[in-house]
Amino acid sequence: MRRQVLTRKGFAAVVAAAALTSLAVVPAHASGTTPQVAWRTCPAYSDDVLRGLGVPDERLPEVRAQLARLECGTVGVPLDHGSPRGRRIDVAITRLRATDQEHRLGSLALNPGGPGGSGYLMGVQVGLENDETRRLGERYDLIGFDPRGVGNSTKVDCAPPGPGGQEPAPGPITREAAKAVFDLQAAANKACGDSDPAFLGQLTTENVARDLDVVRAALREPRLNLLGVSWGTWLGAVYRSAFPAAAGRVFLDSVAPPRFRLDTFEDDRAMAAERSSARQFAWLAQHDDAYGLGSTPERVRATVLALIADFDAHPRRYTDVPMPVDGSIIAVSAVQPSEVWPLVGTVLKELRESTGPTAPPTFKDVVVGPPSQPPPPGAPELNNRTMGRATLCNEDPSRLDFERAWAAFQERLADNPVTGRSLDFSAGCAGWPLPVREHRLRHGSGSLVLAGHRHEVVSVFEWTAWMRAEVGGRTYTVEDDVHGSVLRVPECAADLVRYFTTGRIDDGCPGAPGPDGPTTAKTFDPTGTALAG
């Protein structure tokens, strides 16, 4: 992807009781032994590493105090849960014990998304969000973990896919260039899958869920509570389906679709992006005196479409920006969440009026940003792309050939004239050599909250209702467009904490403040859709 800095009551009681009895002594494999945590010294993190993780200097002592309480260990699990006596791998976990042990409610496992995202330090990070999230660790042991294939857990990296090919020319991608991209990516997918098929073929959400239940047993917990964001919602739904008697309270924020197929996944997101742009245009029209893009939503839309066409026909080459600026940059601006609409308005105004040779200042600061720096020594792995690729492709039944992928891309562009140009053509999972491992969810009656964000692009709002129809639970509606914002918005976080403390929750919360509220956002999302997670 190009970088453009601009996821039956009595019967049930008998089943649950029997399951809990067996799970309390869960044999993680056929030998009948009880899983154990191999506790060990936690990794040391320098101040530079913590700063790189977003910790401001004034909060370093607070984080150091939390790290001093952190317990770290590994749990051995079967690589293939269908062959429990076979090869074993390690899953790395952390634990922050509840500060109020007298009123402790259990363990709460945390996952930030992915697939491929690290949750190893999420227990520490959750407490930094606000005063409300800090309360989450009062009555729960917070369990962070790296899923198999990530960070401190057993992992592999794909063999290098070979030369990266040439950067596509500015403007809409041609069929010839798309075929070259497809062939390169499909070959890279095949090389990756062939590099260690025994391990990579076992990177699935279902296996991560089974690993998590072994962790639960190793912690001697009869039930495991879960908080998942983005892909973590798919993990939570799979865990609850596979282990209904072992799942406690489950809160899933920015809900994934109940059935995964990459091409329809991308279609849904593209539809949501185009729909969301209308909200942005209405706001820009209300502030026409500041940005001059049009006094009605229709006029703003016409202005943006004209800019896309102009920049595609005449890409700008600024002397202080490394890449040509074409219509895709304009389209990416229309996909941004409402927190950064004031920046969007300024960037579009500047681009519309720019004459060069240097880039407009806000555009350069916001869209290009400072040069990226390598992580400091000792920095933890935050995301493992091999695990992400393998998990998605192992579970994707579409795997389109070039002709179908190109036709789907062209249809996406036609259906979404404003935001379609923000999309990159991709081979998806074409070429992936390992068999498809689909998982079907089951409806359950246990405690579950599904938090959907009404205007979101990354996790489409309709997915929440679809997931509820598949697995049950209660819908919690967040009236914003920000992916996974429940933890960082105090009013929403208070509801989340109340749910985990009492099992009760309201119908929703206002969410992030939007364009007219305070924001610290200084840059655009590089892809426009925050695809990671």
ZIJO-V33865 format. One record per helix or strand. SS is the DSSP state (H for helix, E for strand). FROM is the first residue (numbers start at 0). LEN is the number of residues. Records with the same first field share a line. If there is no record, write none. Layout:
# ZIJO-V33865
SS: FROM-LEN ; FROM-LEN
This chain:
# ZIJO-V33865
H: 8-15 ; 46-6 ; 56-13 ; 100-3 ; 121-5 ; 130-4 ; 135-4 ; 174-21 ; 196-4 ; 204-14 ; 230-12 ; 261-25 ; 287-4 ; 296-17 ; 326-7 ; 337-16 ; 360-8 ; 384-11 ; 401-14 ; 419-3 ; 461-10 ; 489-13
E: 26-1 ; 33-1 ; 36-4 ; 70-8 ; 87-9 ; 105-6 ; 116-2 ; 139-7 ; 223-6 ; 246-7 ; 315-1 ; 324-1 ; 382-1 ; 447-6 ; 473-5 ; 507-2
